[in-house]
Structure formats: structure tokens, C-alpha cells
Amino acid sequence: QVQLSESGGGLVQVGDSLRLSCEVSGRSFSEYRIGWFRQAPGKGREFVAATSRGGAYTYYADSVKGRFTISRDNAGNPVYLQMDRLEPEDTAVYFCAHSTANARGSNAYTLERYYQYWGQGTQVTVSS
């Protein structure tokens, strides 16, 4: 079983920054993809960012491109989501997810069905 734990959320002002962390524990394959998703109040969960196994490939939603950066350290764990220039529209619960998929193409990173394990989420609130 794989467990994921998110941390780093909080209440910030417009324009501020936050760094979320996703720690993977338990039995897991040595290499895996990690994605970040978010769910705003009253809305469905949406893709935010994802990184490939070695971190060489990254994918971003258009709404966060240029403001958010996903990264993983040399050991591959944890995975970070650096969020800069935060906007009220970024307010949501942020989830990280673990994928062992080998499929190629951006869909394999952006679609929820490719992810097998999910964390409990961390709340990010951006106040104007």
C-alpha cells in the first residue's frame, strides 16, 4: 500500500507564495509519476501539475503555467509544488496523487484515471 501526505497549505494574501510538499511512504515502486490536483468549493477536481519519474518532464494546467513549479529532489521524494503570485482563484484543496502508469502523452499525466493513490489534501486559501 502507498500512502501520500500533503503539507504546506495555509491562508495567504493575493500575490503571496506557498510551497506544498507531497511525501510518499509505504510500499511503492522505485519510480513513479506524481501529479497535483485541486478542488475548489462547489467544483470538480482539476489537474494542476505533474512530473515524470525522474523529473525530466513536467506538465501544467494553463491556469497555473508560469506561476507554479513542480519539482522533486534527487531522491525523488518528496515532490514539491511551488506556487507563486497566488490568486483568489487558486483557493482549493490540493491533492497529490501517485501513478505507476507507463502510458505516454500528456493525458497520462493530466487525467485522474491514471493515478492509483491519493493523499487527503491540504487547504490553500488566497484572500483578497
Secondary structure per residue as TSV (DSSP state, phi and psi in degrees):
chain	resnum	aa	ss	phi	psi
A	1	Q	-	360.0	141.3
A	2	V	E	-109.2	134.5
A	3	Q	E	-117.8	140.7
A	4	L	E	-123.1	140.3
A	5	S	E	-133.6	120.6
A	6	E	E	-94.8	149.7
A	7	S	E	-151.9	166.3
A	8	G	-	105.7	-4.6
A	9	G	-	-70.5	171.4
A	10	G	E	169.0	-170.5
A	11	L	E	-104.9	122.8
A	12	V	E	-134.3	172.0
A	13	Q	E	-96.7	161.4
A	14	V	T	-55.8	134.0
A	15	G	T	91.7	-12.3
A	16	D	-	-76.0	175.0
A	17	S	-	-123.0	154.8
A	18	L	E	-143.9	151.7
A	19	R	E	-122.9	117.8
A	20	L	E	-91.7	147.3
A	21	S	E	-122.2	144.5
A	22	C	E	-126.1	111.8
A	23	E	E	-101.1	127.6
A	24	V	E	-103.9	132.3
A	25	S	E	-140.4	172.7
A	26	G	E	87.7	-169.8
A	27	R	S	-73.1	120.5
A	28	S	-	-147.8	156.1
A	29	F	-	-68.6	152.3
A	30	S	S	-65.4	-25.2
A	31	E	S	-127.5	134.0
A	32	Y	-	-155.3	160.1
A	33	R	E	-93.3	148.5
A	34	I	E	-127.5	133.4
A	35	G	E	-121.8	152.0
A	36	W	E	-112.2	133.3
A	37	F	E	-128.1	164.2
A	38	R	E	-143.9	154.6
A	39	Q	E	-134.7	114.2
A	40	A	-	-85.0	158.4
A	41	P	T	-55.0	127.9
A	42	G	T	77.0	7.4
A	43	K	S	-124.9	164.7
A	44	G	-	-79.0	167.0
A	45	R	E	-75.0	139.2
A	46	E	E	-130.9	152.8
A	47	F	E	-69.9	142.9
A	48	V	E	-118.2	-56.5
A	49	A	E	-161.4	158.1
A	50	A	E	-152.4	154.9
A	51	T	E	-131.1	146.6
A	52	S	-	-76.4	177.7
A	53	R	T	-54.1	-50.8
A	54	G	T	-92.6	-1.7
A	55	G	S	86.5	3.4
A	56	A	S	-72.8	-28.1
A	57	Y	-	-117.4	135.6
A	58	T	E	-133.1	150.9
A	59	Y	E	-133.6	144.6
A	60	Y	E	-137.4	147.2
A	61	A	-	-69.7	148.4
A	62	D	T	-57.7	-33.1
A	63	S	T	-69.0	-18.0
A	64	V	T	-118.5	-5.3
A	65	K	T	-59.1	130.9
A	66	G	T	90.0	-13.6
A	67	R	T	-114.7	-32.9
A	68	F	E	-108.8	147.5
A	69	T	E	-135.6	126.3
A	70	I	E	-99.8	139.5
A	71	S	E	-153.9	163.0
A	72	R	E	-140.2	146.2
A	73	D	-	-77.5	-177.9
A	74	N	T	-59.6	-31.4
A	75	A	T	-81.3	-8.2
A	76	G	S	85.7	-6.2
A	77	N	-	-148.3	128.1
A	78	P	S	-80.9	177.1
A	79	V	E	-109.4	135.4
A	80	Y	E	-110.2	152.2
A	81	L	E	-127.3	102.8
A	82	Q	E	-84.5	122.0
A	83	M	E	-117.1	114.4
A	84	D	-	-113.4	161.2
A	85	R	S	48.1	52.8
A	86	L	-	-64.8	145.1
A	87	E	-	-121.9	158.7
A	88	P	G	-55.8	-31.2
A	89	E	G	-68.6	-10.5
A	90	D	G	-84.6	-5.6
A	91	T	-	-62.3	123.0
A	92	A	E	-178.4	170.2
A	93	V	E	-89.9	128.0
A	94	Y	E	-103.8	130.0
A	95	F	E	-117.7	141.3
A	96	C	E	-105.7	153.1
A	97	A	E	-140.3	151.7
A	98	H	E	-115.2	132.5
A	99	S	E	-132.6	135.0
A	100	T	-	-106.2	12.3
A	101	A	-	-61.5	147.0
A	102	N	-	-108.7	-2.2
A	103	A	-	-60.3	146.6
A	104	R	-	-96.2	166.4
A	105	G	S	95.2	158.2
A	106	S	T	-65.5	-30.0
A	107	N	H	-58.4	-33.4
A	108	A	H	-68.4	-14.5
A	109	Y	H	-104.8	-28.9
A	110	T	H	-97.4	-16.0
A	111	L	-	-97.4	134.5
A	112	E	G	-59.2	-32.0
A	113	R	G	-67.2	-10.7
A	114	Y	G	-89.7	-2.6
A	115	Y	-	-108.2	133.4
A	116	Q	-	-99.0	-30.5
A	117	Y	E	-128.6	145.1
A	118	W	E	-133.3	147.9
A	119	G	-	-84.1	179.3
A	120	Q	-	-84.6	-16.0
A	121	G	-	98.2	155.2
A	122	T	E	-135.4	136.4
A	123	Q	E	-82.6	132.0
A	124	V	E	-120.9	123.8
A	125	T	E	-124.6	124.6
A	126	V	E	-111.8	116.4
A	127	S	E	-99.1	138.3
A	128	S	-	-97.7	360.0
